[in-house]
Amino acid sequence: MILYNLGMPVNSVSPVTVFAGKGGVGKTTCAAAAALHSAWQGRKTLAISTDATPSLAHIFDEPPHPGPVQVESNLYFQEIGIREARQLWEDRFGRDVYQVFSSFIDLPYADFTEFMSSVLPGLAEEFMVDYIRELCQKGEYDAVVWDTAPLGQTLALLETPSLLGSHLRLAPRIYTHLRAGADTKESILAIIRRWESLSAVDMEFLRSGVDFNIVVIAEALAVNQLEGILAEMDRYGFRVSRLIINNLARDDGSGFLHERSAQQRSYLEMINQRYKGRKITAVPMLPHEIKGLDRIREIETLLFG
C-alpha cells in the first residue's frame, strides 16, 4: 500500500488526514473537500465521520447509509453515528470492559452497556481509533480523511486502560482476589493489560500515522482555546500539519460586514503572529450552503488552490 498525505508529495508517510475542531466550525466541510481533492489525484479515498451527529451525507447530498457510499470515481464516504459506534464498541471492547467492572459490581450486561452508553457515550471513540487503524492496514483505500468527534474526549479515553491498570496495581491484595472473566476465564488483570496494550498501539498510530488539521474560526474564544489545543497535541506527540481559519467574512462595504471583517482580521493577524512556523490557511465565508459536489469543489479550491 502506498501511503499518502493529502496535499503533499505521494512519497509522504501519512495515510490518514484528520480534521478536528469544535462543533460548527466547518471541519466536516473541510474534510469533504480534502477527500474530493485526494480522489482527483487518482487515489481511492474514503471520507469517514465518527461525529455523534455526522453530516457527511448531507454535505455530499447523498442519502444516509450504514456502509461506505461511492460518490464518484475514487471517492467514498462512511458515517458512524452514536448507534453504529455503540454497536461496534460493544462487539470489540464491551465484553472485556464489562468483565473488569463486573468484578466489582453485580450488574447484568444489558444494563451495563446501557449505563456506559448513556453516562459515557464517548467511550465508543476509543474503538473508532482502532477501527480506522485496522481500516488503513487492510489497504482497501489509498487515503482516509477522518472527520472526528471532539478530540479531547478521544484522547482522555485512550488513557483509561492505563489509568485503570495503574490504579489496580496499587492494590495487589484486592486485584489478586478478583475472579476471572466469566466468558474468557482470563484474569481481570490480564484483560486490563490486553486493553492497555491495544490502547498503546492506537496512540502510536495517532502519533506516527496521522496528520491533524485543526479548524477554528476567528473569534476571541476560539483563538484563546487554540493555544491549549496545540499544547495538548504536542503533549501527545501528534503532528499538526495545518491550521484552517474558516468562515472569514468578506468586506462588501456594508456596515455589518465591514465591522465583522475588521474584527476577524485582527484575530487572524494574532494567529499568524503566534504560530508563524505553522501552515495557516484562511477560508472565506461563502454566500451559500455547502451541499453537493459543485459547492464542495469551491472549498477544495480555497484549501488547495
Stockholm file with secondary structure:
# STOCKHOLM 1.0

chainA/1-305         MILYNLGMPVNSVSPVTVFAGKGGVGKTTCAAAAALHSAWQGRKTLAISTDATPSLAHIFDEPPHPGPVQVESNLYFQEIGIREARQLWEDRFGRDVYQVFSSFIDLPYADFTEFMSSVLPGLAEEFMVDYIRELCQKGEYDAVVWDTAPLGQTLALLETPSLLGSHLRLAPRIYTHLRAGADTKESILAIIRRWESLSAVDMEFLRSGVDFNIVVIAEALAVNQLEGILAEMDRYGFRVSRLIINNLARDDGSGFLHERSAQQRSYLEMINQRYKGRKITAVPMLPHEIKGLDRIREIETLLFG
#=GR chainA/1-305 SS CCCCCTTSCTTCSCSEEEEECSTTSSHHHHHHHHHHHHHHTTCCEEEEECCSSCCHHHHHTCCCCSSCEEEETTEEEEECCHHHHHHHHIIIIIHHHHHHHTTTCCCCHHHHHHHHHHHCGGGHHHHHHHHHHHHHHHTSCSEEEEECSCHHHHHHHHTHHHHHHHHHHTCHHHHTTSCCCTTTCCCHHHHHHHHHHHHHHHHHHHHHSEEEEEEEESSHHHHHHHHHHHHHHHHHTCEEEEEEEEEECCCCSCHHHHHHHHHHHHHHHHHHHHTTTSCEEEEECCSSCCCSHHHHHHHHHHHHC
#=GC SS_cons         CCCCCTTSCTTCSCSEEEEECSTTSSHHHHHHHHHHHHHHTTCCEEEEECCSSCCHHHHHTCCCCSSCEEEETTEEEEECCHHHHHHHHIIIIIHHHHHHHTTTCCCCHHHHHHHHHHHCGGGHHHHHHHHHHHHHHHTSCSEEEEECSCHHHHHHHHTHHHHHHHHHHTCHHHHTTSCCCTTTCCCHHHHHHHHHHHHHHHHHHHHHSEEEEEEEESSHHHHHHHHHHHHHHHHHTCEEEEEEEEEECCCCSCHHHHHHHHHHHHHHHHHHHHTTTSCEEEEECCSSCCCSHHHHHHHHHHHHC
//
